[in-house]
């Protein structure tokens, strides 16, 4: 059954940086080409696409959306609940949508809350502390070993990360915490830095989610990164220096381990339909979950497309596979079409997983 699919998203051009805003303010937001690619994938399957855009556009069309389901990749613009805004509104309206719900998006954007979920479920993640200020650092960092890495509390796409984010002394630690507190206006997440290699694993599905082929991260042609890592500057200005070998040329044992942990992390925070889990693996071959992203980039230049290629399918195929998981979850894959607006509220759909 062909559907009318609404697309909610934030474009980089939707945000204008102010004088005191960081240079990476809109790092998480999408380029028009990504939206074109997603829309094209749905249209290739015979669906009709209605481009809604950001949350304010959604509110402006609140009483006249006229869609069967919404494919949501909105990042929002401010605060740790920004990714939750669109799913919550759609849930209130009783409109089906693709992807994780407001609670999961809030948990995962707050990297510290997500880590607490991982720890509770026995999922390996680097030891850490959080810092609302740079006071009492010796006490806060007690038991952790340098080098450490300092990150924003609730950001993605390497926002707030530079070469200086990896610190080897209390002086450097204080400087980076002050930067996050003052420039990004949030707490800092401080973790033990994992020297080694980096990977990412996509996950698709509900009930029995499936891990996709493992992608390795290569920087300047190197997969053995050691103390190297992603930074905003590299992603934005030197994207050609980042490569994504897939499937990763690693042992079958490590592949299984990463995929198993990825699914466990996905389920730990209640992801739906699709997501991506990022890892570092140390010199002894021990994997650590850095974060989980229920709103991963779906650009044709990013990792989901490379996973698709490794599976022998196209970009269009993997995008439609994601939305088909949502169709199944809502019972919209049945031959008898449901009347628009008659889908049960999100809470009932989630309970039925």
C-alpha positions as CSV (number, residue, x, y, z in Angstrom):
1,X,0.0,0.0,0.0
2,X,1.5,3.3,-1.1
3,X,1.6,6.0,1.6
4,X,1.8,9.8,2.0
5,X,5.0,10.3,4.0
6,X,5.7,13.5,5.8
7,X,9.3,14.5,6.2
8,X,10.4,16.5,9.3
9,X,14.0,17.8,9.4
10,X,16.2,20.8,10.2
11,X,18.4,22.3,7.5
12,X,21.8,24.0,8.2
13,X,20.4,27.1,6.6
14,X,17.5,27.2,9.2
15,X,19.9,28.5,11.9
16,X,21.9,31.7,11.9
17,X,24.7,31.9,14.3
18,X,24.8,34.8,16.7
19,X,27.9,36.7,17.7
20,X,28.5,34.5,20.8
21,X,27.5,31.2,19.2
22,X,30.2,28.5,18.6
23,X,31.3,27.9,15.0
24,X,29.7,24.4,15.0
25,X,26.2,25.6,16.0
26,X,24.5,23.9,13.1
27,X,26.8,20.8,12.8
28,X,24.0,18.3,13.4
29,X,21.6,19.8,10.9
30,X,21.1,18.4,7.4
31,X,22.0,19.6,4.0
32,X,19.2,19.9,1.3
33,X,20.9,17.1,-0.7
34,X,20.2,14.7,2.2
35,X,16.5,15.5,2.3
36,X,16.4,15.1,-1.5
37,X,18.0,11.7,-1.2
38,X,15.6,10.5,1.5
39,X,12.5,11.8,-0.5
40,X,13.8,10.2,-3.6
41,X,14.2,6.9,-1.9
42,X,10.5,6.9,-0.8
43,X,9.3,8.1,-4.2
44,X,11.2,5.2,-5.8
45,X,9.0,2.9,-3.9
46,X,5.9,4.7,-5.1
47,X,5.2,6.8,-2.0
48,X,4.2,10.4,-2.0
49,X,6.4,12.8,0.0
50,X,5.3,15.9,1.8
51,X,8.2,18.0,3.0
52,X,7.3,19.6,6.3
53,X,10.6,20.8,7.7
54,X,11.3,22.0,11.2
55,X,9.1,21.9,14.3
56,X,7.7,25.4,13.7
57,X,6.5,24.3,10.2
58,X,5.0,21.3,11.8
59,X,3.0,23.5,14.2
60,X,1.9,25.8,11.4
61,X,0.4,22.8,9.6
62,X,-0.9,21.2,12.8
63,X,-4.5,20.9,11.7
64,X,-3.9,20.0,8.1
65,X,-0.9,17.6,7.9
66,X,-2.8,15.0,5.7
67,X,0.0,12.3,6.0
68,X,-0.1,8.6,6.8
69,X,3.2,8.6,8.7
70,X,6.1,11.1,9.4
71,X,9.7,10.2,8.8
72,X,11.4,12.3,11.5
73,X,15.1,13.4,11.5
74,X,14.6,16.7,13.3
75,X,17.5,17.6,15.6
76,X,15.9,20.7,17.2
77,X,17.7,23.9,18.1
78,X,18.2,24.3,21.8
79,X,18.4,22.3,25.0
80,X,18.7,18.7,25.9
81,X,15.0,18.0,25.0
82,X,15.3,19.5,21.5
83,X,15.3,16.1,19.7
84,X,12.1,15.1,21.6
85,X,9.9,18.0,20.4
86,X,8.7,16.6,17.1
87,X,8.0,13.0,18.3
88,X,6.1,14.4,21.3
89,X,3.9,16.6,19.1
90,X,3.2,13.8,16.7
91,X,2.3,11.4,19.6
92,X,-0.1,14.0,21.0
93,X,-1.8,14.2,17.6
94,X,-1.9,10.4,17.1
95,X,0.2,10.6,14.0
96,X,2.5,7.6,13.3
97,X,6.2,8.4,12.9
98,X,9.4,6.6,12.1
99,X,12.1,6.3,14.7
100,X,12.5,6.5,18.5
101,X,10.1,8.3,20.7
102,X,10.6,11.4,22.8
103,X,11.8,9.6,25.9
104,X,14.5,7.7,24.0
105,X,15.7,10.7,22.1
106,X,16.0,12.7,25.4
107,X,17.9,9.9,27.1
108,X,20.3,9.4,24.2
109,X,21.0,13.1,23.6
110,X,21.9,13.4,27.3
111,X,25.1,11.4,27.0
112,X,25.4,11.0,30.8
113,X,21.9,9.5,31.2
114,X,22.6,7.1,28.3
115,X,25.9,6.0,29.9
116,X,24.0,5.3,33.1
117,X,21.6,3.0,31.2
118,X,24.6,1.2,29.6
119,X,26.2,0.7,33.0
120,X,23.0,-0.6,34.5
121,X,22.7,-3.1,31.7
122,X,26.4,-4.2,31.8
123,X,27.3,-2.6,28.5
124,X,31.0,-1.5,28.4
125,X,31.5,2.3,28.2
126,X,34.4,4.4,29.3
127,X,34.6,5.5,32.9
128,X,33.5,9.1,33.4
129,X,32.4,12.0,35.5
130,X,30.3,15.1,34.8
131,X,31.4,18.7,35.5
132,X,29.1,21.7,35.8
133,X,32.2,23.7,36.7
134,X,36.0,23.2,36.9
135,X,36.1,23.3,40.7
136,X,37.2,20.3,42.8
137,X,38.7,18.5,39.7
138,X,41.0,16.4,41.7
139,X,38.1,15.0,43.6
140,X,35.9,14.6,40.5
141,X,38.6,12.8,38.5
142,X,39.7,10.6,41.4
143,X,40.2,7.0,40.1
144,X,40.3,8.0,36.4
145,X,43.5,7.9,34.4
146,X,44.8,10.5,32.0
147,X,44.5,11.0,29.1
148,X,40.8,12.1,29.4
149,X,38.5,13.5,26.7
150,X,36.1,16.4,27.4
151,X,32.8,16.5,25.5
152,X,29.6,18.5,25.7
153,X,26.9,16.9,27.8
154,X,24.2,17.0,25.1
155,X,25.5,17.5,21.6
156,X,26.4,15.3,18.5
157,X,28.3,15.4,15.2
158,X,31.6,16.1,17.1
159,X,30.3,19.5,18.3
160,X,32.7,20.9,20.9
161,X,35.5,18.5,19.9
162,X,38.9,19.7,18.9
163,X,42.5,18.5,19.2
164,X,42.5,20.1,22.6
165,X,39.6,18.0,23.8
166,X,42.0,15.1,24.7
167,X,43.7,16.3,27.9
168,X,46.7,15.0,29.8
169,X,46.8,17.3,32.8
170,X,44.6,19.0,35.3
171,X,45.4,22.4,33.7
172,X,44.2,21.2,30.3
173,X,41.2,19.5,31.8
174,X,40.2,22.7,33.5
175,X,40.5,24.7,30.3
176,X,38.3,22.3,28.3
177,X,35.6,22.1,31.0
178,X,35.5,25.9,31.2
179,X,35.1,26.0,27.4
180,X,32.1,23.6,27.4
181,X,30.5,25.3,30.4
182,X,30.8,28.8,29.0
183,X,30.6,28.5,25.2
184,X,28.2,25.6,25.0
185,X,26.4,26.5,28.2
186,X,26.1,23.0,29.5
187,X,27.8,20.5,31.7
188,X,30.9,18.7,30.4
189,X,31.2,14.9,30.1
190,X,34.7,13.8,30.9
191,X,35.7,10.2,30.0
192,X,38.8,8.1,30.0
193,X,40.2,8.3,26.5
194,X,40.3,5.0,24.7
195,X,43.4,4.8,22.5
196,X,43.0,2.3,19.7
197,X,40.5,1.9,16.8
198,X,37.0,3.3,16.1
199,X,33.9,1.6,14.7
200,X,30.2,2.3,14.1
201,X,27.4,-0.2,13.8
202,X,23.9,0.5,12.4
203,X,20.9,-1.3,13.8
204,X,17.5,-1.7,12.2
205,X,14.3,-3.3,13.5
206,X,12.0,-3.8,16.5
207,X,11.4,-6.8,18.7
208,X,14.5,-8.6,17.3
209,X,16.6,-5.8,15.9
210,X,19.4,-6.7,13.5
211,X,23.0,-5.2,13.5
212,X,24.3,-4.2,10.1
213,X,27.9,-4.7,8.8
214,X,30.5,-3.1,10.9
215,X,32.0,0.2,9.6
216,X,35.6,1.1,10.6
217,X,36.7,4.8,10.9
218,X,39.8,5.7,9.0
219,X,41.4,9.2,9.4
220,X,44.0,10.3,6.8
221,X,44.1,6.7,5.6
222,X,44.8,5.2,9.0
223,X,42.5,2.7,10.8
224,X,44.8,2.3,13.7
225,X,44.0,5.7,15.2
226,X,45.8,5.4,18.5
227,X,45.3,8.8,20.1
228,X,43.6,10.3,17.1
229,X,39.8,11.0,16.9
230,X,37.0,12.8,15.2
231,X,36.9,16.6,15.5
232,X,34.4,19.1,14.2
233,X,37.0,20.7,11.9
234,X,37.8,17.4,10.3
235,X,34.2,16.6,9.6
236,X,33.3,20.0,8.3
237,X,36.4,21.2,6.4
238,X,38.3,18.0,5.7
239,X,35.6,15.4,5.1
240,X,37.8,13.8,2.4
241,X,40.2,12.8,5.1
242,X,37.6,10.6,6.7
243,X,36.9,7.2,5.2
244,X,34.5,4.4,6.2
245,X,35.8,0.9,5.3
246,X,32.9,-1.5,5.3
247,X,32.7,-4.2,6.2
248,X,35.6,-3.6,8.6
249,X,38.6,-5.8,8.1
250,X,38.6,-7.3,11.6
251,X,38.2,-10.7,13.0
252,X,34.9,-12.5,13.0
253,X,35.0,-12.6,16.8
254,X,35.3,-8.8,17.1
255,X,32.6,-8.3,14.4
256,X,30.2,-10.5,16.4
257,X,31.1,-8.8,19.6
258,X,30.5,-5.3,18.2
259,X,27.2,-6.3,16.6
260,X,26.0,-8.0,19.8
261,X,26.9,-5.0,22.0
262,X,25.3,-2.6,19.4
263,X,22.0,-4.4,19.6
264,X,22.2,-4.5,23.4
265,X,22.8,-0.7,23.6
266,X,19.9,-0.1,21.1
267,X,17.6,-2.1,23.3
268,X,18.9,-0.6,26.5
269,X,17.6,2.9,25.7
270,X,14.5,1.7,23.8
271,X,15.4,2.6,20.2
272,X,12.8,2.0,17.5
273,X,13.2,1.3,13.8
274,X,16.9,2.4,13.4
275,X,19.9,3.8,15.1
276,X,23.7,3.7,15.1
277,X,26.2,2.8,17.9
278,X,29.7,4.2,18.0
279,X,32.6,2.4,19.6
280,X,36.3,2.6,20.4
281,X,38.3,-0.6,20.8
282,X,41.5,-0.5,22.9
283,X,44.8,-2.1,22.2
284,X,43.7,-5.3,24.0
285,X,40.7,-5.6,21.7
286,X,38.1,-4.5,24.3
287,X,35.2,-2.5,22.9
288,X,33.6,0.5,24.6
289,X,30.4,2.2,23.6
290,X,30.9,5.9,23.2
291,X,27.3,6.8,22.3
292,X,24.2,5.7,20.5
293,X,22.5,7.9,17.9
294,X,18.8,7.2,17.2
295,X,19.0,10.1,14.6
296,X,22.1,9.1,12.6
297,X,23.0,11.0,9.4
298,X,21.3,9.4,6.4
299,X,23.3,11.3,3.8
300,X,24.5,9.2,0.8
301,X,28.0,10.1,1.9
302,X,27.6,8.7,5.4
303,X,27.8,5.3,7.0
304,X,24.3,3.9,6.4
305,X,24.9,4.0,2.7
306,X,28.2,2.2,3.1
307,X,26.5,-0.5,5.2
308,X,23.9,-0.9,2.4
309,X,26.7,-1.3,-0.2
310,X,28.3,-4.0,2.0
311,X,24.9,-5.8,2.2
312,X,24.6,-5.7,-1.6
313,X,21.6,-3.3,-1.6
314,X,21.1,0.3,-2.6
315,X,20.7,3.5,-0.6
316,X,17.0,3.6,-1.6
317,X,16.6,0.0,-0.4
318,X,18.0,0.7,3.1
319,X,16.0,3.9,3.6
320,X,12.8,2.0,2.6
321,X,13.8,-0.9,4.9
322,X,13.8,1.6,7.8
323,X,10.3,2.9,7.1
324,X,9.0,-0.6,6.4
325,X,10.0,-1.5,10.0
326,X,7.8,1.4,11.2
327,X,4.9,0.2,8.9
328,X,5.1,-3.2,10.5
329,X,5.2,-1.8,14.0
330,X,2.0,0.2,13.4
331,X,0.3,-2.5,11.4
332,X,0.4,-0.3,8.3
333,X,1.9,-3.0,6.1
334,X,-1.5,-4.8,5.9
335,X,-3.4,-4.8,2.7
336,X,-6.4,-2.9,4.2
337,X,-5.4,0.8,4.6
338,X,-6.2,2.5,7.9
339,X,-7.9,5.9,7.7
340,X,-5.5,8.7,8.4
341,X,-5.7,9.9,12.0
342,X,-7.1,6.6,13.2
343,X,-3.7,5.1,14.2
344,X,-3.6,4.4,18.0
345,X,-1.5,6.8,20.0
346,X,2.3,6.2,20.1
347,X,2.1,4.7,23.6
348,X,-0.1,1.9,22.4
349,X,2.2,1.2,19.4
350,X,5.3,1.1,21.6
351,X,3.5,-1.2,24.1
352,X,2.7,-3.6,21.2
353,X,6.4,-4.1,20.3
